[in-house]
Amino acid sequence: MKRLVKIYLEKPELAGLVLLALLMIVFQIQSDGVFLNFANLRGMLGLLPEMGLVAIGVTLLMICGEFDLSVGSVFALMPMVMAVLLEGGTPFALAFVTGLAAAAAVGFVNGLVTIRFSIPSFITTLGMLFIARSLTVVISGGFPPLLPTNLPNWLFTVFVGPGDLFRMSFVWFVGIAVLMTILLSQTNFGNWVRATGGFLPAASSMGIPTARVKMACFMICSMLAGFAGMIQVLRLGTPLPSIGEGMELQAVAAAVIGGTALTGGIGTILGGIIGATLIRVIDNGLVLSQVDANWFKFAIGFLTIFAVVANAWLRRRARFIKVET
């Protein structure tokens, strides 16, 4: 038991990985072998980056000790800004950068209000959720703008790899995941993020610029959400103002299921990715197993509560073991 607890505390994402493997086996059996066939894997991996990129940003921010409930709205706002500019004749590169800047601005405002006025980020970003969603609808004018036909969609949506198994969005997703993992685990910034989320007063007394660290995490989180939204819009071919609704809660659930602590300081980017993959697997597996799709939210809610309870129990157990030894 001591060995298992020690492994979990060192690698909190392993519990989610074990659960993912078990669910894949269950769905493979329930679907009569369809779940892991080539066509179904191709479909799941094609959609994973859109959820996974948001989960990476939310995971990073939660490790830093904050929340962002506005990511679902930014998911729609960034591509809407880009689409409106494209419709007006703006080159793709400039429209893309402007859309990302809009997403970064949302993150900056979230961080500024939270830090400057000492407001819980839950409240700040809850307000921004409504503000950004409203801006998306206003910018659209009530009708989705038409995307030009000469966009470089191949950069994000075409299938590549052996047997065209992956979309290009998956390549972007893997690249960003590796970059964020290195940033969190191999750099001073990553150490600052963990220290800031772990115990803010101690981090401040050590000279860590905690306000700037939090601000950077807020902005990275928003930019990743906006980038993911752009990928979905290019895949669908139209920027709907309603995309991303409810995604913020799924992203938080993915982070928690992947072992990220609600109190901050603990978690990994891999854990967030595992959590996001679990959500996609459950969504797809329930359909293939011919289970009522209404059980999807039940399953995500149950796993989230179970993960929090299990994390709390294991950490209490770890403290007990420490005293005992």
N, C-alpha and C positions, 0 to 999 in steps of 0.2 A: 504493500500500500504506500509506504514511504517513497519507494522508487517511482511509482506512478504519479504521485503528487509532485515530486521533484521534476519529473519530465514535463508535466503539464505547466508548472510555473515557468519553466525555461522556454517551452514552446506552446503557448496557449491556443494556437491555431490547430493543434493536432486533434483535439476533440472534434472540431468541425470536420476535419479531413476524414476521420473514422466514420462519422455520421454520413458524410457524403458517399463514401464507399459502400456503406450498408444500404443506403437508399437506392443507389444505382443497381445493386444486386437485386433488391426487391422489385424495382420497376422493370428490370430486364426479365424477371420471372413473370410478373403480372402482365406484361405486354407481349408475352410469347416470343421474346427475342427481338422485338421491333425497336426497343429503346436504344440499344447500342449499335444499331445498324448504321451504315454509312450516311444514308440520307437524313436520318434523324439527328445524328451527331453534327452534320453539316448545318442543319437548321439551328440547333442550339448554340453552336459556336458562332454562328452568324449574328445572333442577337445578344450574346453575352457581353460584348464590349460596351454596349449602351448602358447597361446596368452596372457593369464592373467598374467603369471609369468613375461613375458617381460614387460607388462604394469606396473606391480608393481615396477620393477626396474627403469623404465623410469620416473614414477611418483615421486618416491623418489628423483631422481636426479634433476628433474625439480623443485621440492619444494626447493631444495638446490641452485637453480639458474643456473643450467647447463643443457646441452643437450647431448645426446649420439646417433648419427646416425649410429654407428657401430654395434648396437645390432643384427641386422639381419645377419650380417656376422659372429659375434661371435656365434650366434645360430647354424651356420653350422660348425664353426671351432672347437668348443669344442668336439662335438660327432665324428668329423673326427679324431682328435688326439686320442681320446679314441678307436675308431674302428681300427686304424692302430696299436696301441699297442696291442689290443686284438688279432688281426690277427697274430701278432708276438709271441703270447703265454703269454702275460702279464696277470696276474690275474685281474679279473674285478674290485676289490676294488682299486688296484693300478692304473689301467688305468682310472678309474673314477676320482680319486683324481688328477691325472696328467692332465686330461682334464679340470677339474675345475681350476687348477692352471694356465693353459694356458689362460683361460677366465679371471681370476683375473689379470694376467700379462697384458692383453690388457687394462683392466680398469686402471691399475696402470700407464701404458704409457700414456693413454688418460689424466689422471689427472695430471701427472707430466709435460707433455708438456704444457697443458692448464694453469697450475698454475705458473710454473717456467718462462715461456716466455710470460705470459699475453696474450695468444692467445684465441680468442673466441672458446668455446668448439664446436660450430657448425662446424668450420673449421677443428679443430683437429680431431674430430670424423668422419668428412666426408672423410678425408684422410685415417683414420684407416678403414673405411668401405671398401675401395678398397684394402688396404694392407691385411686385415684379409681374405677377399674373395679370393684374389690371393693365400695366404698361404694355404687356404683350398684346392684349386685345385692342388697346387704343392704337398702338403702332400699326396693327394689321388693318385697321379701318373696318373691322367686322368681317372682312373677306380675306382668305389666305392669298398672299401675292403669288403670282406665277413665277416659277423659277426658269431662268434661261436654259436653253437646250444644250449650250456649249460649256457646261460646267465640267471641271476635271473630276467627275465622279469616280473614275478609276483609282484615284488616290485613296478612296475610303470604302467603296462598296463592291468592287469587282472581286470575284473569287480567284484565289491563288493557291499555290501549294500542291501537294500530291493529290491528284484527283479533284482539284479545285475544292479542297475541304474547307479552306479558310477564306473569309473575306479580308480585304485589305484593312478593314477596321480592326480585325483581330491582331494584325501585325502592329498597328498603332498601340493597341491596348497592351500587348506584351512589352513593347518598348517603353511605354510610360510606366508600366508596373515595375519593370527592372530599374528604371531611373529613380522612381520614388522609393523603392526598396533600398537602393544604394544611398540615397539621400537620408533616409531614416536610420540606417544601420551603420553607415561608414563615414559619416561627416559630423562635424561639430554641431551643425544645425539640427541633425537628428537627435543628438544628445540633449540639445537645448529644448527640443519639442517634448521629449520624455520628462525632462526635469521640470519644465513649466507645467505640464499636466499632472506630474506626480505630486509635487508639493511647491506651490507657487511662491510662498514666502522664502523658502530655502533657496529656490532658483534665483530670486531677486537679490538675496543677500550675497550670492556667489557672483554677482555681476552680470548675469545673463539678461539680455535685453528682452524680457518676457513680453512686453507690449508689441515689439516689432515681430517677435516670433509668432505670436497669436495672429497679428495682422497678416503676415505672410501665409499662414495656414488657412485663414479665411479666404484670401484671394485665390490660392491654389485650388481650394475646394470648389469655389464658384467657377473658375476657369475650366476645371475638368468637367463639371456639370454642363456648362455651355458647349464644350467641345463634343461631349457625348450626344447632346441634343442635336447638334449640327449633323453628326453621323446618321442619326435616325431620320432627320429631315431629308438628307440626300438619298437615303435608302428608300423612303416612302415617296419621295418626289414632290412633296408639298409641306409647307410649314404650318401645321395646325396649331392654333393658340392653346388647345387643350392638352397637348402632349406633355408627359411628365407628371400628370396629376397622381398623387399618392406615391411617387417615386422616392420622396424624401424619407418616408417611413420605412420603405423597403430597404433603403440604403443604411439607415440606422440599424435595422434588424440584421442586415448582412454583416455589419461591423461587430455587433454584439454576438451573433452566432459564431463569428470567426475568432472570438476570444478577446475582443477589445473591451476594456473596463469602462463602465459608465462614468467612473470618477476620474478617468484620465491616467496617463502615465504608462499604461500597459496595453499592448496590442502590436500587431504587425500588418503590413500591407498584404502579405500573403493571406492572413486571416480574413481580411475584408473581401479578398477575391474568392476565397473558399466559400464565404457566406453568400456572396452574390451568385456563385455557381450553384450552391444548394437551392437557392430560390428559383433559379431557372430550371433546375432538375425537377424540383417539386411541381412547378407549373406544367412542364412538359410531361412528366411521368404520370400525373393524375389524369391528363387527357388520354394518353395512350392506354392507361389501365382502365379507361371507361368509368372513372370515378367522377361524381358530380363536381364540376369546376368550382362551385361555391365553397368547397372544402379548402381551396387554396389559401385563402386568408386565414382560415382557422389554423392550418398547418404552420404558416409563418408566425402567427401569434403564439402558438403553443411552443414552437422552437425558440422564439425570443425569450419567453418567460423561463423555459427550461434552461436556456443558456445562462441567464442571469442567476437563477437559483443555484445551478451547478457551479458556476464561477465563485459565488459567495461561499458555498459549502466547502469547496476545495481550498479556498484561501484561509478559511477558518481552520480547516484541518491542517494546513501548512503551519499556521501559527502554533497549533497544539503540538505538532511534531517537533517544532523548533524548541519549545519549552521542555518537552520530554527528553530530548537528546542533550 
